[in-house]
Amino acid sequence: MPQYLTTREVAELMRVKERKVYDLAAAGAIPHRRATGKLLFPLAEITAWIEGGERSAPAARPPVLAGSHDPLLDWAVRESACGLSSLYEGSADGLERFRLGRAALCGLHVPEDGGWNVAAVASQGLRDCVLISWAARWQGLILAQGAAGTVRSLADLAGRRVALRQPGAGARALFDRLWAQAGLDPAVLVAAPGVARTESDLAVAIASGAAEAGIGLQSMARQFRLDFVPLTEERFDLLVDRRSWFTTPLQTLMSFTASAAFREHAQALGGYDVSETGQVRWLSP
């Protein structure tokens, strides 16, 4: 038997009419995938579903993109008209929502010893998901215009108002990690009021004068004409549910990444490397 069955083959296996199979798929009651407009049914999941009853079929995830904010991803979701809803509350929040089945995918940039994201995802005990490369991005100090001459490292932030991301955000984890690695005293950090929940929020805080500096993306500094001191190149990845991967929103978004418009916009933003976009970085059991 093939790995994936057609509607007719499932109907023959279940000894029902094809219309019944279509109705079950439409209701999300039977394991299935949708690719290039066709319904496909994984043989292993169909067998388990038949043997265990309808309750064994996993619930369909909502078409929600959770996790960390990325300007290129945010733009691609809108420009591709893929139909995904966005909820940007940071990498840790996105990973938890994904674990609970409340998102089809989430964006992550979690710093780790020797890499990004893989250990954080692997530690969750997740199944039936895959970590896909989105982009490599330059993170660094975003500064008010003219400040780059006097601020060249984290140590130079002492006494300055620093915009911080919310706890659980990948950028906040990176900031705390670099601050500790530099051996800096937390007492010298002067936090600007409130928190910046997205990359653009942080850049706005600095451009408006509410803060003097913060750790963020080169693309945001460029967009707001702010100074930028590079610190590290990070990986931003997408954790994707395998079933959701074959749905129309995900297929539309990833097809759009192959377009010239996507590559040109990434180059225009600055600080992005999209040469590995769509490549698999980790597979769950």
N, C-alpha and C positions, 0 to 999 in steps of 0.2 A: 504494500500500500504506500502511496506517496505521503510525504510529511504533512502536506496540506490537502484537504478535500474540497471538492466543489459542492455547491448546494445540492445538485442531483445526487452525488455520492453520499452525502450525509442523509438525504431523504431515503435512499436505498438501505443504508445501514440501519436507520431507525424504523424503516418500514412505514413511513408516513409520506404525505404529499409534499412536494417542494414548497408549496404555499405555507405549510406549517413551519418549515425551516426558516423561511423569510420572516414570518411573524415572530418567531423566537429570537432571531437576530435583531429585529427592529426593537424588541422590548429589552434587549440586553440580557436575555435569559440563557443564552447559549454562548460558549466561547467562540469567538470569531475575530477575523481581521478584515480590514477593508483596504485594498491596494488597487490603484489604477481603476477605481470604480467597480471592482469586483469583490464579492464576498468569498473569503477563504476561511477554512476551518481547520485548526491544528489537530492532527489525528490524536496525539497523546492527550490533549485537553478534552477532546470530544469523548474519548474512551473513558477518561476519569469522570466526566460529567454524566455519562450514561450509567456508569457503575455506581456513582455516588448520589445521583439525583440532582435536581436543579440547584440545590443549595450549595453544591461544590463549585459552581461557576463564580469566579470573583466578580465583585461589583465593578461596573465601569467607573473610571475616574472622571471627574469633571474637567472640562477643557480649560484648566487654570495653570498659568505660569507663575510659580511662587519663587521665593528666594531673593537673591541679591539683584540689585539694579545694574544694568549695563546699558549705556546709551545706544550702542549699536544694535543690541538685541531688541530694546524698546522700539527703536525706529523700524527694524525689520518686521516686527509683529504688526505694526500699523501699516507699513508700506505693502506688505504681502497680503493684507486683508485675510489673514488665516483664521480669524475668529477666536483666538485665544484671549482669555481675560488675564490681566496681570495683577499680582499682589506682591509688591516689593517690601518685605519686612526684614531682609537680611538672610544670610546663608543658613544660620542655625534655625531660624523660623521656617524657612523653605524646606529644609531637610526634615523637620518634624511634621510639617503638613504633608509632605510626600510619604513619609512613613505611615501616616494615618490614612492614606488614600484620598486626601483632600486636594491633591494637585496631580496633573498628568506629567508635569516636569518641573524642575526647579533649577535655578542658576546658582552656581557655587564658585567661590574663590577663597578656600580655607587654607591658610598657610600651614605647612607641616615640615617636619625634618626631612629635607631632601626632596621636597615636591609640594604638590597641591592636590587637595580634594580626595585622592584615592583612599587614604587611610580613614578619613572622616566618614566616607560612604561605606567602606568595607566593615567598619565597626558597628554598623546599624543592624546587621543580620538581615538585610533586605534580599528579596528574591524577585526574579522576573523583571529586572531592570538593567539598564546599561548607562555608563557614563560616556557622554559624547563631548568631544572637544568643540568649543565655540570659538575662542580666540585667545591669543597671548596679548597681554595689555601691560603698558608701562604705568606703574604706580609711583608716586613721589610726593613731594611737598608742593602744594598749590599755595601761592603767595600773592599778596597784594602787589600791584605793579610797582616795580623798582626795588622790591625787597630782596630779590635774588642776590644782590651784591653783598648783603649782610647776613643772610641766612643760607648756609651751605649744607647744614646737617641738622639732625634732630636736636642736638645739643644747643643750637642757636635759637631754639624756640622758647627757652627759659624766659619767663616773664611776659611772653606774648600771648594774646588771646587766641586759643586754638579751637577750631571747630571740630567736634568729635562726632563720629557715627554712633548709632545705637548699639548697645551690647548685643552680641550675636551676629553683627554684620561682619563680613569678611574683611573690610577695610579697617574696622575697629580691632579685630583680632591681629591684623598685620601691624597696626600702629602699636598696640600693647606689646607685641612680640619684639619689634625693633627697638622700642623704648627700653625694654628690659635688657635686651642684648647689648645696648649701648651703655648699660650700667647707670642710667639716669635716675635721679631721685623723683618719684611721683609728686613730691611736694612742690617742685618747681613748675609743674604744669598748671597753666591757667586756662581752664576750660571756658569757652564762650557759652553764653546762656543757651539752653535747649540742646537738641541733638539734630543732626542732619540725617534724614532717613533715606536719601538717595544721593547719588553722585552729583546730580545737578543742584540739590539743596545745599550741599557743602560749598560748591562753587559760588552759588548765589550769596551765601553768608559772607564769603570773603570779598566778593565784588561789591557788596553793599556796605562794607565796613563793619559789619557785626562781628567779624573775626578777622584776624590777621594772617592766619595760616591754617592748614589742615592737610591730611593725607588723602590723596585722590588721584584721578586719572589725568594723564597728559591731555587726552582729548577734551576734557572739561576745562582745563586751564587754557587751552587753545581757543575754545569756543567763547570764553568770557574775557579773553585777552589778559590773562593773569600770568604771573611768572611761575615757572615750574622747575623744580630740582629733582631729577630722577633718582629713585632709590632702588627699585627692583622691577624685574619683568615677571609677572604672575600669569597663571593659567586660569581662565574662566571657562568652566565646563557646565554642561547640561546633564542632569540626572533624569533619565526618561524611563517611564513605564513601557515595557515591551509591547503590551497590547495597545497602548495609546500611540505608540510610534506609527502604527499603520492607519491611524485615523486621519481624516481630511485636514484638520488644523495642523498637525505635526508634519504631514507630508507636504502641505502647502508651504509652510515656513522653511523647511529644509530644502525644498526645491528652489525657493527664492535665493538661498545662499549661493547657488551655483550661477546666479545671474551677474552680468557685468555691472548692473546698478548697485548690487550689494558690495562688490569689490571696490568700486569707485567711491562709495560712501565711506567705507572703512578707511580708505586712504585719505579721504578728505578730512575725516575726524582727527586723524593722527594718533600715533601711539598704539596702533593695532597691527597684529600679524594674524591673518585669517588663512594662511596657507594650509593649516590642518583642520579647518572647520569640517565637522561631520565625521571625523575619524573616531573610532572606538578607543577609549582609554582604559576601561574596566568593564567586566561582565560579572553579573551576579550569578550565583549557583542556579 
